[in-house]
Amino acid sequence: MAAAQTYPARPVRLIIGYPPGGSADITARLLGQWLSERLGQPFVIESRPGAGTNIATETVVNAPPDGYTLLLVAPANAINATLYEKLNHNFIRDIAPVAGLIRFPNVIVVNPSVPAKTVPELIAYAKANPGKLNMASSGAGSTIHVSGELFKMMTGINMVHVPYRGGAPALTDLISGQVQVMFDNVPTSIEFIRAGKLRPLAVTTAARSNVLPDLPTVADFVPGYEASAWYGVGVPKGTPEAIIGKLNKETNAILADPKARARFDELGASLIAGSPAEFGQLVADETEKWAKVVKFSGARPD
């Protein structure tokens, strides 16, 4: 308890498993800024991309459990449990949940050279041209990847998966026409959609997105389809409950703040919040869901 009262007494690292410029980076920097303001110490965002976020995850797993090394938890952490045959960690065992942050849809975006303007047209075009469409992702096991694999699984189409080292370089090639399709995170695609550089077809969540209200959901055409990206915070197992509780309280206070709500609303995100146990349950549920898709698709790490 004494440690929690004085925590944090020095800068805190928030580790992310992705390069700068993507939705994880945007989310982490917003959270870090607000936590710094509330707790009076810098929260330094440290990007450790590579190995499908496993490098970042293992950095935190192996860090002292003292609250000074945090992990931005992402769906890849749930997906990797099945994607990788051998890992040096067991995520659910080795990372303690702190709080859920946000959830947001992915959006099917195509290069304007693709003739399809709707989901049914995309399915028909892909079936007429098997293997011709290249589907970009931010890496094997990302939500961008498995959202596309789930779509392929449920529609029976053949698109060639092209993994990149992060969402930003994938978007660059999508805009230039090197690849044709991407199930991208809404926050990183939205400006390119508004500028007419990418054509959106549908969002991947069960409900429409408030920032793309005219866009249908994939489930409108492929019943039962649902995929979403989400972020939360985790710490090494063994971190004192009092410190976890303090971080959870401050994170939930940030999410309740109208300014934070408005900023995340601009990104098309809905808030998760809640207790550490509730976030832990979300991770467990997602781990189970995506295991089925990974096994069906035969996906392997990059």
N, C-alpha and C positions, 0 to 999 in steps of 0.2 A: 504494500500500500504506500509506503514511503517513496518507493521508486516511482510509482504512478503520480504521486503528488508533485514531484519535481520534474517529471517527464513532460516534454523533452528538454534536456539540458544542453543539447548540442544538435548540430544538423542531422536530419533524417534522410536516408536514401529511399527513393521510391523507384524500384527496378521495373522496367517494361521490356518485353521480349520482342519488340518491333523497332524498326528504324524510325527516325523522326518523320513527321509529316502525315501520318495516318491517324485514324480515329483513336487508337490507343494513346498516342502521343498527345493529341488534343485533350482527351479526358484526363490523363495524368497531370498535364500542366495546369489545367483548371483546378483540379483537386489539390495539387501541391501548393498553388498560390493561395487558395482559401485556407488550407491547414496552416500554412506559414503565418497568415494574418491572425488566425485564431489562437495559435499556440506559441507564437513568438520566436520560433526557430525556423531556419530555412528547410524546406522539403525539396531536396535536390532530385530532379528526374534524371535517371541514368538508363540509357538505352543499351540493352545487351541482346541484339538480334542474333538469330541463328538457331539451327537445330529445332525448328518449329516451336520456339519459345523455351525449349528445355534448358538452354544455357542460362537464361534469366532465372528460370525456376530453381535450378540447382544452386545458383548464387545465393538465393534466399534460403533454400533448404539448409545450406551449409553455413549460413551466417549465425552469429550469436543470437540467441532468442531474447533480445533485450529491447525490442521495439524500435531499433534504429535502422533496420533494413526491412522495408515493406515490398510486397509484390503486387503489381496490378494484375489481378487474376482475370483470365479471359477464357472463352470457350475452348481455345486450343488446349488448355490444361485438362479439360474434361475429355476432349477428343483423343489426346495423346495416350491416354491410358490404354486404348485399344490399338491406335495407329502404330505405336512402337512395341515391338516384341520384348525388348529389354530396355528398361530405364533404370537409372541409378537412384530413383526415388519413387515413392508411391504418393501421389499428390494428396489424396484424401487423408492419408496417414500423416504425412510430413509437413503439411501446411495447415495452419489453423485459420479458419475463416474469421474475418473482422466485420465486414459489411458489404452488402451489395450496393452498387452505385446506379448504373443506368442500363436500360435495355433499349435497343433500337433495331429497326428492320434493315435488312439488306435490300437492295433494289436491283432488278435485272436491268442492266444498261447495255446497249449495243452501239457499236460504231455506226454512224449514219449511213455508211455504205451497205449495211445489212438491210435487205428489203423488208424484213419483218417489222411491223408496227404494233403488233399485239402478241400476247403469249400464244394463242392458237396458230398465228402465222409463223412464229418462231419454231414451234413444234413441227409444223408442216414443212418448213424450209429445211430444218435439220434432218427430218426423215427422208426428204427428197435428195439431200446432199450429205449422206452419212460421212462423218469424219472431216468435213470441210470447215466447220466452225471450230475455231480455237477459243477455249474458255480460260481466261486469265484468272489467277488467284494470287493472294499474298503469300502462298506457300501451302504445302500439303498439310492438311489438318486444320487450316484456318476456317472460320465460319464461311468465308467467301468460297473456299473450296467445297466444303461439305454441303453448303446450300445448293451448289450446282450439282453435286453428286446425288443429292436427294431428288432434285428435279429430274436428272437423267434416269434415276431408278424408277420414279413414278410415271414417267412419260415414255420410257423405252427408246429415247433418242441417243445418238452417239455424237458427243462433242469431245474434242481432244483437250485434256487438261494441260495448261501451261503454267507451272508455278513460278513465282517471282520471289525475290527476297524483300517482301513488304508490299503494301498496297499502292504506295506512291509510284514506284517504277512500273507496276502493272497498269495503272491508270494512264501513265505516259504512253505506253505502247498501245493501249486501247484507243486513245484519242488519235494516235497517228495511224491506226489501222493495221498494226502488226498482228494484233489479236482482235477478235470480233465481239466477244461476249464476256460479261463479268457480273457476278452477283455481289456487287460492292456494298460496303457500308454506306448508308445514306449520308452521314456527315461529310465524307470525303468526296462524294459524287455530286452533291447538291449544286455546287456552283457551276460545275461543268454542264449539268443538266439545264440550269437556268441560262447558261451562255449558248446553248444549242450545240455544244461540242459532243454530247452524248445523248442518245435517245432512250428514255426510260420506258419499260414495258409494264412492270408490276413490282409491288413490294412483297417481301417474303413473310411478313407477319400475318397473323390471323385477322388483324384489323388494319384499316388504312392508316397512312401516316399523316400527321397533322401538317407536315411541311410539303407533302405531295398529295394533297387531298383528292385531286382528280384522278389519281392513279389507282387502278384496281389492285386487288391482292392476287397472288399466284393461285390461291385456293379458290378464287372465283372460277378458274378454268381447270384446276387440278385439285379436286376435292380432297381435303385432309392434309394438304401441304402446309407446313409451318416451319419457319426457321428464323432465328433472331440472334443478333449479337448482343453481348452484355459484358459489363466489367464490374469488378469488385476489388476488395483489398484483402490480402492475406499476409500472414507473418509466419516465421518459423515455429514449428511445434515446440511447446515449452515456454513460449513467451508468457509472462505473467498475466493472469486473467484481469488484473486491475488495469494494465496497460491496454490490453485488447478492449476492455470496457470503455476506457477513456477515448481511444481512437474511434470506436463505434459511436459513442455519444457525439463526438465532434463531427464525424462524417454525416450522421443523421441530421445534426443541426444545420450543416451546410446545405443538405438536400432540401431542408424545410425552408431555407431562405429564399424569398421571392426573386432575388437577383440571380441566384444559382439556378432556380427553376426556369427562369426566363432564358438564361444562356443555354441550358440543355434543351429547352423547348425549340430554340433556334436550330439545334442540330437534329431535331426530329426524334429526340430520345424521351422515353418515359422513365420515371424514377423507380428504383427498386427499394432502397433503404431497408429497414428492419434489423433484426437481431443477428448476432454471429451464427446462431443455430439455423436461422431461416436461410441465410446465405449458403451455409454448408449443405442444406437440403437441396437448394437450387443446383449446386455443383454436382451433387450425387445424382439428381434426376437427369441432368444434361449428359453426364457420363454414361448413363444407361441408354439414353436415347440415341446418341451418336455412335455408340458401339455397334448398333445394328446397321447403320449406314456405312460405316467404315468396313465392316465385314462383307457386306453385300457388294460394295464397290471394288473391293480388293485394293484399296488405296494403301500406298506405302510411303514412308518418309522420302523427302527430296534427296 
